[in-house]
């Protein structure tokens, strides 16, 4: 049986998510990962570094504002910071991180 690269990534993301959110919404996680496109296969772009303030700002600008349509930058940054506190793995997968931010903001319906 051949497992696609995407399914391999999903297995990794689901395992990471299970540590944080036991009853995680795998369908939403899949949609978030698909929405990230080929970047999930790139070693540099598939992780989020909470210690990098410029990167957190990019998450707010490119994901919260552009993708989710969030207009309140302070609220978006609060959600990103909350996810940094919750998602303590050293390597934070971007798909899992974005999933958690969407949940934190209550904007899961954006992916419906």
C-alpha positions in Angstrom: 0.0 0.0 0.0 1.4 3.4 -1.0 1.0 6.2 1.4 1.1 9.7 -0.1 3.5 12.3 1.1 0.5 14.3 2.2 -0.9 11.4 4.3 2.6 11.0 5.9 2.5 14.7 6.9 -1.0 14.3 8.2 0.0 11.4 10.4 2.8 13.5 11.9 0.4 16.5 12.4 -2.3 14.3 14.0 0.3 12.9 16.4 1.5 16.4 17.3 -2.1 17.6 17.7 -3.1 14.7 19.9 -0.6 15.9 22.5 -2.3 19.2 22.8 -5.9 18.7 21.8 -7.1 15.1 22.5 -10.3 15.3 20.5 -8.8 17.4 17.7 -10.8 17.9 14.6 -8.8 15.9 12.0 -10.9 17.2 9.1 -10.1 20.8 10.0 -6.4 20.0 10.4 -6.5 18.4 6.9 -8.1 21.5 5.4 -5.6 23.8 7.1 -2.7 21.6 5.9 -4.1 21.6 2.3 -4.5 25.3 2.5 -0.8 25.7 3.2 0.0 24.0 -0.1 3.5 22.9 -1.0 5.1 24.8 2.0 4.4 21.9 4.3 7.1 19.9 2.4 9.7 22.6 2.9 11.9 22.1 6.0 12.2 25.9 6.6 8.7 27.0 6.0 6.8 24.1 7.6 7.7 25.1 11.2 6.8 28.1 13.3 9.3 29.6 15.8 7.6 31.4 18.7 10.9 33.0 19.7 11.0 34.9 16.3 8.8 38.0 16.7 9.0 38.8 13.0 7.6 35.3 12.2 4.7 35.7 14.7 3.9 39.0 13.0 3.9 37.2 9.6 1.5 34.6 11.1 -0.8 37.4 12.1 -0.5 39.2 8.7 -0.5 36.2 6.3 -2.8 33.8 8.2 -5.0 35.7 10.6 -5.6 38.7 8.4 -5.2 37.5 4.8 -6.5 33.9 5.2 -9.0 34.2 8.0 -10.1 37.8 7.3 -9.3 38.9 10.9 -9.2 42.7 11.3 -8.3 43.0 15.0 -4.5 42.7 14.9 -4.1 42.8 18.7 -6.7 39.9 19.1 -4.9 38.0 16.4 -1.5 38.4 18.1 -3.1 37.3 21.5 -4.3 34.1 19.8 -0.9 33.5 18.3 0.8 34.1 21.7 -1.8 31.8 23.4 -0.9 29.0 20.9 2.8 29.5 21.6 2.1 28.9 25.3 -0.1 25.8 24.6 2.0 24.3 21.8 5.3 23.7 23.6 7.0 21.2 21.3 10.4 22.6 20.1 9.4 22.0 16.5 6.0 23.5 15.9 4.4 22.3 12.7 2.9 25.2 10.8 -0.3 23.3 9.9 -0.9 22.3 13.6 0.0 25.9 14.7 -2.4 27.5 12.2 -5.1 25.0 13.2 -4.7 26.0 16.8 -4.8 29.7 16.0 -8.0 29.2 14.0 -9.6 27.3 17.0 -8.3 30.0 19.4 -10.0 32.7 17.3 -13.1 30.6 16.9 -12.8 30.9 13.1 -12.9 27.2 12.2 -15.9 27.9 9.9 -13.5 29.7 7.6 -12.6 26.2 6.4 -16.2 25.0 5.8 
